[in-house]
Amino acid sequence: MSILENLQIVHHNIDRATRQWSRSNNDINLVAVSKHQPPEKIQEALNVGHRLFGENRVQEAHEHWANHKESGLYHDLKLHLIGPLQTNKIKDALELFDVIETVDREKLARKLGTAMTETGNSLPCFIQVNTGEEPQKSGIYPRDLPEFLNFCQNKCAMDIIGLMCIPPIDDPAALHFALLRKLAKEHSLRHLSMGMSEDYEDAIAHGATYVRVGTGIFGERNDT
Ligand SMILES: *Cc1c(COP(=O)(O)O)cnc(C)c1O
């Protein structure tokens, strides 16, 4: 299958889910996750007009995207960081990305806030919530969210537009999507980044405004 065909299938599925769940199609943004994919596939996605992409590492994102961004050919190109951000990569991340989806700890929030104020480049951010409370996974525990959100907004002057989660592998994802939606609602946050290739329709049913689809668009990754 070509990237175009895959994109058409994903858009078709999104359309169907939005109709089924009475959502507006305009409210769903498809983040094409291009991590560990070859440059030819990325070029193909650009050629067929896709403009919103996600990467989980700053270094790889730079290799994939710096030239495309600088070329000026794709003025509406948008990049989301969907993986952990080390504080020593903040400067690079702010230069490359348009949205940071993975604000997940105080130290990062503090340094991001400072860097964004200093550079005058205040990116919209999501807080990553560890909905499954998995110790090995990044993200704020649900019970700590109110305090952390307050910290980001009022101490770090960050523009928090929503919440993001990666559900545990062996739990029904829907439980986590529902929890994330509840948390966003309680705090009047507009956006929900949730749902991947296997479950983005489910995520739409639960209010996702950004779905992150990798293999469903680009095929299997070179993960080794
Ligand atoms: C890799 C990745 C995705 C995409 O996963 P697929 O199963 O390939 O769709 C989505 N979100 C995050 C945070 C990822 O790291």
The ligand as an SDF file (V2000), in Angstrom:
LIG
                    3D

 15 15  0  0  0  0  0  0  0  0999 V2000
    5.2220    5.6430   18.0320 C   0  0  0  0  0  0  0  0  0  0  0  0
    4.1740    6.4250   18.6980 C   0  0  0  0  0  0  0  0  0  0  0  0
    2.8740    6.5350   18.1430 C   0  0  0  0  0  0  0  0  0  0  0  0
    2.4420    5.8240   16.8780 C   0  0  0  0  0  0  0  0  0  0  0  0
    2.2650    4.4630   17.1030 O   0  0  0  0  0  0  0  0  0  0  0  0
    1.6180    3.5160   15.9980 P   0  0  0  0  0  0  0  0  0  0  0  0
    1.1790    2.3410   16.7590 O   0  0  0  0  0  0  0  0  0  0  0  0
    2.7000    3.2200   15.0200 O   0  0  0  0  0  0  0  0  0  0  0  0
    0.5010    4.2580   15.3700 O   0  0  0  0  0  0  0  0  0  0  0  0
    1.9570    7.3180   18.8120 C   0  0  0  0  0  0  0  0  0  0  0  0
    2.2630    7.9570   19.9510 N   0  0  0  0  0  0  0  0  0  0  0  0
    3.4960    7.8950   20.4980 C   0  0  0  0  0  0  0  0  0  0  0  0
    3.7610    8.6350   21.7570 C   0  0  0  0  0  0  0  0  0  0  0  0
    4.4820    7.1280   19.8990 C   0  0  0  0  0  0  0  0  0  0  0  0
    5.6950    7.0570   20.4700 O   0  0  0  0  0  0  0  0  0  0  0  0
  1  2  1  0
  2  3  1  0
  2 14  2  0
  3  4  1  0
  3 10  2  0
  4  5  1  0
  5  6  1  0
  6  7  2  0
  6  8  1  0
  6  9  1  0
 10 11  1  0
 11 12  2  0
 12 13  1  0
 12 14  1  0
 14 15  1  0
M  END
$$$$
